[in-house]
């Protein structure tokens, strides 16, 4: 497998043409709860930092400015309970998706190497493995790959996209220990970490730090970041999807290797975006406000789905609700469920997009304006 195979691999969302057309035909218009694109304004503190740095005639630093890397390390300590991130072991990335897709290649994986990812998962983990010529292995149970010498990379996605499930400290520690036994790299994709909703993941107080454990948490790592990386994006917490603002941090040796390769390839975050990222990481107020916005939308949408005869599985964190029919024996495919929502003018993501184990579910995003969420609630609950 390799790049040639990807030319004929349809992008999942491009296969929803008929479902989208049905939803658009609704007399009151389309409510898009599918992809999860942020819709709220980019915070003023971030836009001001971008504008102030807009005079940028020279090449930016691939490694990121010292201020950005120090802001990341301080953010880990303040918001994620990780006090020991070395600013030298931080690297800005052009959004997190490019890192997810390219990391197996950047780590020089290839034929004969195995990349483990969750059974229900963001499809780019699979695509990235195949792009490198490696073999993707969907697996949730550590026992399914522990002891295998061909496992070279293990992806952890917590909170999960699409399910919203959270991996606790014990599970993370078990993954790390098994990976270290076979010399595999573990990467935590933690882009939704600020959005824990249910106990024990919700903040203890409004504005408090995330209680979703990080892969770099000392309780997980045993005091060493060796073989561990965490990817994080500001797209969701700060409405910066259009900025492509993200970073990876962890093992200094791995980050140094990635840095050297990215220098050769010219994979550099623009200087104004680096400044904006720094400002966003230093300001918690806008993150707290955005979290409250999503909490309000979730509080409206979740009970409406349950009232309409759906069950919401996991979904204790993140930006999505993982939805299936509540009635036993319904048996609807995820594509059929998407069509049911489309009949109400609501576009959602079929669970099949996230692997065979996602069949029978749909992913419903919270990223729509309040009036659109209200419209969805009304349509779902109307007879």
Short mmCIF file of the C-alpha atoms (twelve columns), coordinates in Angstrom:
data_MODEL
# 
_entry.id   MODEL 
# 
loop_
_atom_site.group_PDB 
_atom_site.id 
_atom_site.type_symbol 
_atom_site.label_atom_id 
_atom_site.label_alt_id 
_atom_site.label_comp_id 
_atom_site.label_asym_id 
_atom_site.label_seq_id 
_atom_site.Cartn_x 
_atom_site.Cartn_y 
_atom_site.Cartn_z 
_atom_site.pdbx_PDB_model_num 
ATOM 1   C CA . UNK A 1   0.000   0.000  0.000  1 
ATOM 2   C CA . UNK A 2   1.149   3.550  -0.579 1 
ATOM 3   C CA . UNK A 3   0.437   6.841  -2.224 1 
ATOM 4   C CA . UNK A 4   -0.888  5.290  -5.451 1 
ATOM 5   C CA . UNK A 5   -3.714  3.661  -3.483 1 
ATOM 6   C CA . UNK A 6   -4.865  7.014  -2.133 1 
ATOM 7   C CA . UNK A 7   -5.605  8.451  -5.577 1 
ATOM 8   C CA . UNK A 8   -8.708  6.293  -5.748 1 
ATOM 9   C CA . UNK A 9   -9.738  6.670  -2.103 1 
ATOM 10  C CA . UNK A 10  -12.776 8.950  -1.943 1 
ATOM 11  C CA . UNK A 11  -12.757 11.661 0.686  1 
ATOM 12  C CA . UNK A 12  -15.621 10.549 2.963  1 
ATOM 13  C CA . UNK A 13  -17.501 13.829 3.014  1 
ATOM 14  C CA . UNK A 14  -17.516 13.912 -0.800 1 
ATOM 15  C CA . UNK A 15  -19.741 10.810 -0.768 1 
ATOM 16  C CA . UNK A 16  -22.612 12.594 0.984  1 
ATOM 17  C CA . UNK A 17  -23.911 14.384 -2.125 1 
ATOM 18  C CA . UNK A 18  -27.334 12.743 -2.076 1 
ATOM 19  C CA . UNK A 19  -27.785 13.087 1.678  1 
ATOM 20  C CA . UNK A 20  -26.710 16.729 1.566  1 
ATOM 21  C CA . UNK A 21  -29.158 17.407 -1.285 1 
ATOM 22  C CA . UNK A 22  -32.010 15.949 0.760  1 
ATOM 23  C CA . UNK A 23  -31.105 18.107 3.756  1 
ATOM 24  C CA . UNK A 24  -30.796 21.244 1.613  1 
ATOM 25  C CA . UNK A 25  -34.253 20.628 0.156  1 
ATOM 26  C CA . UNK A 26  -35.914 21.059 3.554  1 
ATOM 27  C CA . UNK A 27  -38.341 24.004 3.339  1 
ATOM 28  C CA . UNK A 28  -36.687 25.733 6.304  1 
ATOM 29  C CA . UNK A 29  -33.163 25.175 5.032  1 
ATOM 30  C CA . UNK A 30  -30.118 23.126 5.991  1 
ATOM 31  C CA . UNK A 31  -28.764 22.739 9.528  1 
ATOM 32  C CA . UNK A 32  -25.200 21.464 9.155  1 
ATOM 33  C CA . UNK A 33  -24.072 19.368 12.130 1 
ATOM 34  C CA . UNK A 34  -21.621 17.293 10.111 1 
ATOM 35  C CA . UNK A 35  -17.976 18.290 9.756  1 
ATOM 36  C CA . UNK A 36  -17.629 20.339 12.939 1 
ATOM 37  C CA . UNK A 37  -16.182 23.560 11.545 1 
ATOM 38  C CA . UNK A 38  -16.020 26.315 14.198 1 
ATOM 39  C CA . UNK A 39  -18.572 29.051 13.529 1 
ATOM 40  C CA . UNK A 40  -18.015 31.508 16.372 1 
ATOM 41  C CA . UNK A 41  -15.765 34.598 16.060 1 
ATOM 42  C CA . UNK A 42  -12.017 34.323 16.404 1 
ATOM 43  C CA . UNK A 43  -11.156 36.044 19.720 1 
ATOM 44  C CA . UNK A 44  -10.083 39.683 19.517 1 
ATOM 45  C CA . UNK A 45  -6.873  39.000 21.470 1 
ATOM 46  C CA . UNK A 46  -5.816  36.571 18.762 1 
ATOM 47  C CA . UNK A 47  -6.770  38.774 15.816 1 
ATOM 48  C CA . UNK A 48  -4.920  41.704 17.362 1 
ATOM 49  C CA . UNK A 49  -1.778  39.612 17.767 1 
ATOM 50  C CA . UNK A 50  -2.033  38.478 14.146 1 
ATOM 51  C CA . UNK A 51  -2.391  42.032 12.908 1 
ATOM 52  C CA . UNK A 52  0.504   43.275 15.039 1 
ATOM 53  C CA . UNK A 53  2.763   40.606 13.522 1 
ATOM 54  C CA . UNK A 54  1.558   41.037 9.942  1 
ATOM 55  C CA . UNK A 55  4.727   42.869 8.828  1 
ATOM 56  C CA . UNK A 56  6.715   39.667 8.311  1 
ATOM 57  C CA . UNK A 57  9.116   39.980 5.378  1 
ATOM 58  C CA . UNK A 58  11.583  37.316 6.544  1 
ATOM 59  C CA . UNK A 59  11.313  33.564 6.844  1 
ATOM 60  C CA . UNK A 60  9.769   32.365 10.120 1 
ATOM 61  C CA . UNK A 61  11.402  29.821 12.414 1 
ATOM 62  C CA . UNK A 62  10.466  26.223 11.691 1 
ATOM 63  C CA . UNK A 63  10.998  25.487 15.382 1 
ATOM 64  C CA . UNK A 64  8.702   28.350 16.338 1 
ATOM 65  C CA . UNK A 65  9.618   31.469 18.256 1 
ATOM 66  C CA . UNK A 66  10.960  31.029 21.792 1 
ATOM 67  C CA . UNK A 67  7.857   32.877 23.010 1 
ATOM 68  C CA . UNK A 68  5.549   30.382 21.318 1 
ATOM 69  C CA . UNK A 69  7.408   27.344 22.652 1 
ATOM 70  C CA . UNK A 70  7.472   28.779 26.169 1 
ATOM 71  C CA . UNK A 71  3.737   29.528 25.911 1 
ATOM 72  C CA . UNK A 72  3.073   25.901 24.978 1 
ATOM 73  C CA . UNK A 73  5.100   24.615 27.929 1 
ATOM 74  C CA . UNK A 74  3.313   27.014 30.293 1 
ATOM 75  C CA . UNK A 75  -0.063  25.977 28.859 1 
ATOM 76  C CA . UNK A 76  0.679   22.290 29.497 1 
ATOM 77  C CA . UNK A 77  1.541   23.083 33.098 1 
ATOM 78  C CA . UNK A 78  -1.433  25.388 33.690 1 
ATOM 79  C CA . UNK A 79  -4.208  23.622 31.753 1 
ATOM 80  C CA . UNK A 80  -3.151  19.965 31.387 1 
ATOM 81  C CA . UNK A 81  -1.325  19.034 34.582 1 
ATOM 82  C CA . UNK A 82  1.970   18.461 32.752 1 
ATOM 83  C CA . UNK A 83  4.681   20.534 34.440 1 
ATOM 84  C CA . UNK A 84  7.737   19.167 32.658 1 
ATOM 85  C CA . UNK A 85  7.401   19.979 28.956 1 
ATOM 86  C CA . UNK A 86  10.736  21.256 27.647 1 
ATOM 87  C CA . UNK A 87  10.196  24.311 25.392 1 
ATOM 88  C CA . UNK A 88  12.911  22.885 23.141 1 
ATOM 89  C CA . UNK A 89  10.675  19.831 22.664 1 
ATOM 90  C CA . UNK A 90  7.835   21.864 21.143 1 
ATOM 91  C CA . UNK A 91  7.227   22.264 17.423 1 
ATOM 92  C CA . UNK A 92  4.430   24.273 15.735 1 
ATOM 93  C CA . UNK A 93  2.580   22.516 12.928 1 
ATOM 94  C CA . UNK A 94  0.359   23.668 10.076 1 
ATOM 95  C CA . UNK A 95  -2.782  22.493 11.819 1 
ATOM 96  C CA . UNK A 96  -2.811  19.052 13.403 1 
ATOM 97  C CA . UNK A 97  -4.203  17.133 10.423 1 
ATOM 98  C CA . UNK A 98  -0.996  17.446 8.401  1 
ATOM 99  C CA . UNK A 99  0.933   16.020 11.337 1 
ATOM 100 C CA . UNK A 100 -1.495  13.127 11.731 1 
ATOM 101 C CA . UNK A 101 -1.357  12.346 8.032  1 
ATOM 102 C CA . UNK A 102 2.390   12.730 7.589  1 
ATOM 103 C CA . UNK A 103 3.811   11.519 10.893 1 
ATOM 104 C CA . UNK A 104 4.317   7.870  9.842  1 
ATOM 105 C CA . UNK A 105 6.272   9.127  6.826  1 
ATOM 106 C CA . UNK A 106 8.202   11.697 8.868  1 
ATOM 107 C CA . UNK A 107 9.157   8.910  11.286 1 
ATOM 108 C CA . UNK A 108 10.353  6.933  8.233  1 
ATOM 109 C CA . UNK A 109 7.924   4.063  8.646  1 
ATOM 110 C CA . UNK A 110 7.307   1.826  5.658  1 
ATOM 111 C CA . UNK A 111 6.406   -1.672 4.489  1 
ATOM 112 C CA . UNK A 112 6.388   -4.170 7.317  1 
ATOM 113 C CA . UNK A 113 5.661   -1.545 9.949  1 
ATOM 114 C CA . UNK A 114 2.318   -1.429 11.763 1 
ATOM 115 C CA . UNK A 115 0.463   1.707  12.885 1 
ATOM 116 C CA . UNK A 116 -2.150  1.099  15.585 1 
ATOM 117 C CA . UNK A 117 -5.137  3.419  15.849 1 
ATOM 118 C CA . UNK A 118 -8.550  3.255  17.581 1 
ATOM 119 C CA . UNK A 119 -11.183 0.994  16.038 1 
ATOM 120 C CA . UNK A 120 -13.547 3.964  15.669 1 
ATOM 121 C CA . UNK A 121 -11.299 6.767  14.534 1 
ATOM 122 C CA . UNK A 122 -10.630 9.856  12.493 1 
ATOM 123 C CA . UNK A 123 -9.792  8.366  9.055  1 
ATOM 124 C CA . UNK A 124 -6.508  10.253 8.664  1 
ATOM 125 C CA . UNK A 125 -4.743  7.793  10.995 1 
ATOM 126 C CA . UNK A 126 -5.438  5.047  8.468  1 
ATOM 127 C CA . UNK A 127 -4.583  7.237  5.483  1 
ATOM 128 C CA . UNK A 128 -1.289  8.382  7.017  1 
ATOM 129 C CA . UNK A 129 -0.184  4.809  7.634  1 
ATOM 130 C CA . UNK A 130 -0.969  3.789  4.074  1 
ATOM 131 C CA . UNK A 131 0.704   6.884  2.651  1 
ATOM 132 C CA . UNK A 132 3.933   5.722  4.297  1 
ATOM 133 C CA . UNK A 133 3.446   2.179  2.994  1 
ATOM 134 C CA . UNK A 134 2.852   0.894  6.528  1 
ATOM 135 C CA . UNK A 135 -0.085  -1.240 7.673  1 
ATOM 136 C CA . UNK A 136 -2.884  0.326  9.741  1 
ATOM 137 C CA . UNK A 137 -4.256  -1.783 12.589 1 
ATOM 138 C CA . UNK A 138 -7.561  -0.661 14.158 1 
ATOM 139 C CA . UNK A 139 -7.509  -1.917 17.750 1 
ATOM 140 C CA . UNK A 140 -8.855  -0.748 21.102 1 
ATOM 141 C CA . UNK A 141 -7.485  -3.557 23.254 1 
ATOM 142 C CA . UNK A 142 -3.790  -3.293 24.107 1 
ATOM 143 C CA . UNK A 143 -3.645  -7.091 24.087 1 
ATOM 144 C CA . UNK A 144 -4.353  -7.025 20.337 1 
ATOM 145 C CA . UNK A 145 -0.881  -5.595 19.641 1 
ATOM 146 C CA . UNK A 146 1.214   -5.885 22.804 1 
ATOM 147 C CA . UNK A 147 4.444   -7.784 22.217 1 
ATOM 148 C CA . UNK A 148 4.406   -7.326 18.437 1 
ATOM 149 C CA . UNK A 149 7.791   -6.161 17.201 1 
ATOM 150 C CA . UNK A 150 6.324   -4.776 13.982 1 
ATOM 151 C CA . UNK A 151 4.239   -2.158 15.808 1 
ATOM 152 C CA . UNK A 152 6.122   1.113  15.356 1 
ATOM 153 C CA . UNK A 153 3.486   3.777  16.057 1 
ATOM 154 C CA . UNK A 154 0.422   3.827  18.318 1 
ATOM 155 C CA . UNK A 155 -2.179  6.577  18.051 1 
ATOM 156 C CA . UNK A 156 -4.250  7.544  21.072 1 
ATOM 157 C CA . UNK A 157 -7.185  9.902  20.519 1 
ATOM 158 C CA . UNK A 158 -8.589  11.200 23.787 1 
ATOM 159 C CA . UNK A 159 -11.136 12.730 23.881 1 
ATOM 160 C CA . UNK A 160 -12.115 10.695 20.841 1 
ATOM 161 C CA . UNK A 161 -13.274 12.014 17.520 1 
ATOM 162 C CA . UNK A 162 -15.989 10.877 16.846 1 
ATOM 163 C CA . UNK A 163 -17.187 9.206  20.057 1 
ATOM 164 C CA . UNK A 164 -16.100 11.661 22.757 1 
ATOM 165 C CA . UNK A 165 -14.745 8.821  24.901 1 
ATOM 166 C CA . UNK A 166 -11.881 9.641  27.289 1 
ATOM 167 C CA . UNK A 167 -8.920  7.414  28.131 1 
ATOM 168 C CA . UNK A 168 -8.122  7.500  31.831 1 
ATOM 169 C CA . UNK A 169 -4.679  7.445  33.428 1 
ATOM 170 C CA . UNK A 170 -4.569  3.669  33.858 1 
ATOM 171 C CA . UNK A 171 -5.448  2.999  30.226 1 
ATOM 172 C CA . UNK A 172 -2.909  5.531  28.986 1 
ATOM 173 C CA . UNK A 173 -0.236  4.028  31.226 1 
ATOM 174 C CA . UNK A 174 -0.984  0.544  29.896 1 
ATOM 175 C CA . UNK A 175 -0.597  1.763  26.316 1 
ATOM 176 C CA . UNK A 176 2.685   3.500  27.088 1 
ATOM 177 C CA . UNK A 177 4.132   0.495  28.887 1 
ATOM 178 C CA . UNK A 178 3.178   -1.913 26.078 1 
ATOM 179 C CA . UNK A 179 4.566   0.423  23.423 1 
ATOM 180 C CA . UNK A 180 7.852   0.918  25.240 1 
ATOM 181 C CA . UNK A 181 8.299   -2.850 25.469 1 
ATOM 182 C CA . UNK A 182 8.347   -3.089 21.662 1 
ATOM 183 C CA . UNK A 183 10.035  0.263  20.978 1 
ATOM 184 C CA . UNK A 184 6.965   1.917  19.433 1 
ATOM 185 C CA . UNK A 185 6.231   5.644  19.478 1 
ATOM 186 C CA . UNK A 186 2.931   6.685  21.110 1 
ATOM 187 C CA . UNK A 187 1.207   9.862  19.957 1 
ATOM 188 C CA . UNK A 188 -1.732  11.410 21.786 1 
ATOM 189 C CA . UNK A 189 -4.110  13.385 19.596 1 
ATOM 190 C CA . UNK A 190 -5.673  15.588 22.291 1 
ATOM 191 C CA . UNK A 191 -7.376  18.375 20.331 1 
ATOM 192 C CA . UNK A 192 -10.581 18.237 22.391 1 
ATOM 193 C CA . UNK A 193 -8.958  18.122 25.824 1 
ATOM 194 C CA . UNK A 194 -10.504 21.396 27.034 1 
ATOM 195 C CA . UNK A 195 -14.001 20.014 26.446 1 
ATOM 196 C CA . UNK A 196 -14.666 17.477 29.198 1 
ATOM 197 C CA . UNK A 197 -18.383 17.417 30.082 1 
ATOM 198 C CA . UNK A 198 -19.246 14.506 32.333 1 
ATOM 199 C CA . UNK A 199 -17.651 13.335 35.552 1 
ATOM 200 C CA . UNK A 200 -14.859 12.695 36.190 1 
ATOM 201 C CA . UNK A 201 -13.650 14.782 33.229 1 
ATOM 202 C CA . UNK A 202 -15.496 18.071 33.762 1 
ATOM 203 C CA . UNK A 203 -13.482 20.903 35.363 1 
ATOM 204 C CA . UNK A 204 -13.940 21.197 39.094 1 
ATOM 205 C CA . UNK A 205 -14.991 24.814 38.682 1 
ATOM 206 C CA . UNK A 206 -15.893 27.184 35.874 1 
ATOM 207 C CA . UNK A 207 -12.683 28.112 34.106 1 
ATOM 208 C CA . UNK A 208 -10.698 25.442 35.899 1 
ATOM 209 C CA . UNK A 209 -8.054  23.380 34.113 1 
ATOM 210 C CA . UNK A 210 -8.898  20.322 32.068 1 
ATOM 211 C CA . UNK A 211 -9.221  17.056 33.970 1 
ATOM 212 C CA . UNK A 212 -8.859  14.967 30.817 1 
ATOM 213 C CA . UNK A 213 -5.508  13.195 31.303 1 
ATOM 214 C CA . UNK A 214 -2.732  13.936 28.853 1 
ATOM 215 C CA . UNK A 215 -0.420  11.284 27.474 1 
ATOM 216 C CA . UNK A 216 2.392   13.420 28.945 1 
ATOM 217 C CA . UNK A 217 0.869   13.402 32.435 1 
ATOM 218 C CA . UNK A 218 3.532   12.294 34.964 1 
ATOM 219 C CA . UNK A 219 1.089   9.658  36.239 1 
ATOM 220 C CA . UNK A 220 1.208   8.126  32.761 1 
ATOM 221 C CA . UNK A 221 4.812   8.610  31.726 1 
ATOM 222 C CA . UNK A 222 6.695   7.463  34.821 1 
ATOM 223 C CA . UNK A 223 8.636   10.724 34.659 1 
ATOM 224 C CA . UNK A 224 9.978   10.383 31.103 1 
ATOM 225 C CA . UNK A 225 8.606   11.624 27.780 1 
ATOM 226 C CA . UNK A 226 10.759  9.161  25.868 1 
ATOM 227 C CA . UNK A 227 8.864   7.771  22.891 1 
ATOM 228 C CA . UNK A 228 5.853   10.021 23.519 1 
ATOM 229 C CA . UNK A 229 4.359   12.921 21.596 1 
ATOM 230 C CA . UNK A 230 1.170   14.955 21.983 1 
ATOM 231 C CA . UNK A 231 -0.514  16.789 19.120 1 
ATOM 232 C CA . UNK A 232 -2.820  19.696 19.884 1 
ATOM 233 C CA . UNK A 233 -4.806  22.126 17.767 1 
ATOM 234 C CA . UNK A 234 -6.253  25.521 18.620 1 
ATOM 235 C CA . UNK A 235 -8.967  25.157 15.964 1 
ATOM 236 C CA . UNK A 236 -11.625 24.129 18.462 1 
ATOM 237 C CA . UNK A 237 -10.674 25.808 21.731 1 
ATOM 238 C CA . UNK A 238 -9.927  29.172 20.089 1 
ATOM 239 C CA . UNK A 239 -11.874 29.109 16.791 1 
ATOM 240 C CA . UNK A 240 -8.630  29.132 14.821 1 
ATOM 241 C CA . UNK A 241 -9.369  26.506 12.185 1 
ATOM 242 C CA . UNK A 242 -8.687  29.097 9.492  1 
ATOM 243 C CA . UNK A 243 -5.280  29.897 10.992 1 
ATOM 244 C CA . UNK A 244 -4.029  26.271 10.932 1 
ATOM 245 C CA . UNK A 245 -2.532  26.767 14.393 1 
ATOM 246 C CA . UNK A 246 -1.295  23.655 16.185 1 
ATOM 247 C CA . UNK A 247 1.758   22.057 17.749 1 
ATOM 248 C CA . UNK A 248 3.383   18.797 18.772 1 
ATOM 249 C CA . UNK A 249 5.407   18.329 21.976 1 
ATOM 250 C CA . UNK A 250 7.013   15.597 24.046 1 
ATOM 251 C CA . UNK A 251 10.152  13.536 23.529 1 
ATOM 252 C CA . UNK A 252 13.036  15.965 22.799 1 
ATOM 253 C CA . UNK A 253 14.779  13.469 20.516 1 
ATOM 254 C CA . UNK A 254 11.664  12.830 18.444 1 
ATOM 255 C CA . UNK A 255 10.889  16.538 18.174 1 
ATOM 256 C CA . UNK A 256 14.468  17.271 17.113 1 
ATOM 257 C CA . UNK A 257 14.205  14.637 14.384 1 
ATOM 258 C CA . UNK A 258 10.897  16.037 13.155 1 
ATOM 259 C CA . UNK A 259 12.341  19.548 13.211 1 
ATOM 260 C CA . UNK A 260 15.317  18.572 11.051 1 
ATOM 261 C CA . UNK A 261 13.069  16.949 8.454  1 
ATOM 262 C CA . UNK A 262 10.573  19.792 8.423  1 
ATOM 263 C CA . UNK A 263 13.384  22.302 7.884  1 
ATOM 264 C CA . UNK A 264 14.366  20.459 4.730  1 
ATOM 265 C CA . UNK A 265 10.756  20.337 3.531  1 
ATOM 266 C CA . UNK A 266 9.904   23.942 4.370  1 
ATOM 267 C CA . UNK A 267 7.003   22.929 6.620  1 
ATOM 268 C CA . UNK A 268 6.806   26.199 8.518  1 
ATOM 269 C CA . UNK A 269 3.982   27.939 10.360 1 
ATOM 270 C CA . UNK A 270 3.751   31.573 9.168  1 
ATOM 271 C CA . UNK A 271 5.178   34.140 11.588 1 
ATOM 272 C CA . UNK A 272 1.883   36.020 12.121 1 
ATOM 273 C CA . UNK A 273 0.156   32.716 12.950 1 
ATOM 274 C CA . UNK A 274 2.910   31.888 15.428 1 
ATOM 275 C CA . UNK A 275 2.268   35.224 17.144 1 
ATOM 276 C CA . UNK A 276 -1.473  34.598 17.167 1 
ATOM 277 C CA . UNK A 277 -0.941  31.108 18.589 1 
ATOM 278 C CA . UNK A 278 1.219   32.519 21.367 1 
ATOM 279 C CA . UNK A 279 -1.476  35.037 22.297 1 
ATOM 280 C CA . UNK A 280 -4.178  32.384 22.268 1 
ATOM 281 C CA . UNK A 281 -2.217  30.055 24.540 1 
ATOM 282 C CA . UNK A 282 -1.586  32.823 27.055 1 
ATOM 283 C CA . UNK A 283 -5.266  33.797 27.337 1 
ATOM 284 C CA . UNK A 284 -7.626  31.398 29.115 1 
ATOM 285 C CA . UNK A 285 -10.656 33.709 29.215 1 
ATOM 286 C CA . UNK A 286 -11.701 33.161 25.607 1 
ATOM 287 C CA . UNK A 287 -11.312 29.384 25.982 1 
ATOM 288 C CA . UNK A 288 -13.599 29.379 29.015 1 
ATOM 289 C CA . UNK A 289 -16.172 31.494 27.162 1 
ATOM 290 C CA . UNK A 290 -16.134 29.211 24.124 1 
ATOM 291 C CA . UNK A 291 -16.488 26.165 26.324 1 
ATOM 292 C CA . UNK A 292 -19.604 27.660 27.886 1 
ATOM 293 C CA . UNK A 293 -21.027 28.255 24.409 1 
ATOM 294 C CA . UNK A 294 -20.549 24.601 23.477 1 
ATOM 295 C CA . UNK A 295 -21.935 23.499 26.840 1 
ATOM 296 C CA . UNK A 296 -25.129 25.457 26.149 1 
ATOM 297 C CA . UNK A 297 -25.538 23.889 22.713 1 
ATOM 298 C CA . UNK A 298 -24.859 20.409 24.063 1 
ATOM 299 C CA . UNK A 299 -27.399 20.907 26.855 1 
ATOM 300 C CA . UNK A 300 -30.039 21.708 24.228 1 
ATOM 301 C CA . UNK A 301 -29.187 19.041 21.655 1 
ATOM 302 C CA . UNK A 302 -28.471 15.954 23.761 1 
ATOM 303 C CA . UNK A 303 -31.867 15.687 25.540 1 
ATOM 304 C CA . UNK A 304 -33.640 16.474 22.269 1 
ATOM 305 C CA . UNK A 305 -31.986 13.488 20.616 1 
ATOM 306 C CA . UNK A 306 -32.928 11.260 23.527 1 
ATOM 307 C CA . UNK A 307 -36.522 12.522 23.426 1 
ATOM 308 C CA . UNK A 308 -36.624 11.689 19.723 1 
ATOM 309 C CA . UNK A 309 -35.711 8.063  20.387 1 
ATOM 310 C CA . UNK A 310 -31.954 8.109  20.035 1 
ATOM 311 C CA . UNK A 311 -29.241 6.997  22.439 1 
ATOM 312 C CA . UNK A 312 -26.024 8.957  22.902 1 
ATOM 313 C CA . UNK A 313 -23.040 6.711  23.589 1 
ATOM 314 C CA . UNK A 314 -19.824 7.868  25.309 1 
ATOM 315 C CA . UNK A 315 -19.713 11.567 24.344 1 
ATOM 316 C CA . UNK A 316 -18.500 12.548 27.805 1 
ATOM 317 C CA . UNK A 317 -16.110 15.021 26.184 1 
ATOM 318 C CA . UNK A 318 -15.400 16.699 22.874 1 
ATOM 319 C CA . UNK A 319 -17.444 18.488 20.249 1 
ATOM 320 C CA . UNK A 320 -19.646 15.652 19.044 1 
ATOM 321 C CA . UNK A 321 -22.483 13.377 20.117 1 
ATOM 322 C CA . UNK A 322 -22.168 9.731  19.075 1 
ATOM 323 C CA . UNK A 323 -25.731 8.769  18.276 1 
ATOM 324 C CA . UNK A 324 -27.668 5.554  17.473 1 
ATOM 325 C CA . UNK A 325 -31.295 4.465  17.662 1 
ATOM 326 C CA . UNK A 326 -32.304 3.696  21.237 1 
ATOM 327 C CA . UNK A 327 -34.668 0.924  20.274 1 
ATOM 328 C CA . UNK A 328 -33.266 -2.587 20.176 1 
ATOM 329 C CA . UNK A 329 -33.355 -4.218 16.790 1 
ATOM 330 C CA . UNK A 330 -33.584 -1.037 14.717 1 
ATOM 331 C CA . UNK A 331 -30.667 -2.234 12.614 1 
ATOM 332 C CA . UNK A 332 -30.324 0.935  10.556 1 
ATOM 333 C CA . UNK A 333 -26.992 1.526  8.855  1 
ATOM 334 C CA . UNK A 334 -25.147 4.732  9.588  1 
ATOM 335 C CA . UNK A 335 -25.937 5.937  6.069  1 
ATOM 336 C CA . UNK A 336 -29.644 5.261  6.623  1 
ATOM 337 C CA . UNK A 337 -29.500 7.139  9.921  1 
ATOM 338 C CA . UNK A 338 -27.902 10.095 8.123  1 
ATOM 339 C CA . UNK A 339 -30.782 10.024 5.644  1 
ATOM 340 C CA . UNK A 340 -33.296 10.101 8.512  1 
ATOM 341 C CA . UNK A 341 -31.684 13.257 9.857  1 
ATOM 342 C CA . UNK A 342 -31.513 14.716 6.335  1 
ATOM 343 C CA . UNK A 343 -35.262 14.335 6.028  1 
ATOM 344 C CA . UNK A 344 -35.457 16.931 8.827  1 
ATOM 345 C CA . UNK A 345 -32.984 19.156 6.986  1 
ATOM 346 C CA . UNK A 346 -30.120 18.161 9.320  1 
ATOM 347 C CA . UNK A 347 -26.783 16.968 7.972  1 
ATOM 348 C CA . UNK A 348 -24.759 14.627 10.216 1 
ATOM 349 C CA . UNK A 349 -21.739 12.368 9.723  1 
ATOM 350 C CA . UNK A 350 -22.314 8.640  9.105  1 
ATOM 351 C CA . UNK A 351 -20.405 6.463  11.560 1 
ATOM 352 C CA . UNK A 352 -19.030 4.372  8.693  1 
ATOM 353 C CA . UNK A 353 -16.656 7.270  7.969  1 
ATOM 354 C CA . UNK A 354 -14.787 6.311  11.147 1 
ATOM 355 C CA . UNK A 355 -14.248 2.634  10.401 1 
ATOM 356 C CA . UNK A 356 -16.327 -0.530 10.310 1 
ATOM 357 C CA . UNK A 357 -16.861 -0.329 14.077 1 
ATOM 358 C CA . UNK A 358 -18.681 2.991  13.581 1 
ATOM 359 C CA . UNK A 359 -21.518 1.392  11.628 1 
ATOM 360 C CA . UNK A 360 -24.950 2.013  13.138 1 
ATOM 361 C CA . UNK A 361 -24.008 5.419  14.585 1 
ATOM 362 C CA . UNK A 362 -23.902 8.986  13.341 1 
ATOM 363 C CA . UNK A 363 -21.733 11.826 14.606 1 
ATOM 364 C CA . UNK A 364 -23.618 15.002 15.482 1 
ATOM 365 C CA . UNK A 365 -21.526 18.155 15.868 1 
ATOM 366 C CA . UNK A 366 -22.087 20.960 18.367 1 
ATOM 367 C CA . UNK A 367 -20.438 23.480 16.052 1 
ATOM 368 C CA . UNK A 368 -23.424 25.377 14.730 1 
ATOM 369 C CA . UNK A 369 -24.813 28.782 15.706 1 
ATOM 370 C CA . UNK A 370 -27.352 28.874 18.533 1 
ATOM 371 C CA . UNK A 371 -30.251 29.510 16.153 1 
ATOM 372 C CA . UNK A 372 -29.267 26.496 14.056 1 
ATOM 373 C CA . UNK A 373 -29.042 24.309 17.161 1 
ATOM 374 C CA . UNK A 374 -32.473 25.556 18.221 1 
ATOM 375 C CA . UNK A 375 -33.843 24.722 14.775 1 
ATOM 376 C CA . UNK A 376 -32.360 21.234 14.951 1 
ATOM 377 C CA . UNK A 377 -33.904 20.677 18.382 1 
ATOM 378 C CA . UNK A 378 -37.307 21.778 17.111 1 
ATOM 379 C CA . UNK A 379 -37.153 19.564 14.046 1 
ATOM 380 C CA . UNK A 380 -35.908 16.497 15.905 1 
ATOM 381 C CA . UNK A 381 -38.550 16.681 18.613 1 
ATOM 382 C CA . UNK A 382 -41.524 17.642 16.407 1 
ATOM 383 C CA . UNK A 383 -44.002 14.832 15.629 1 
# 
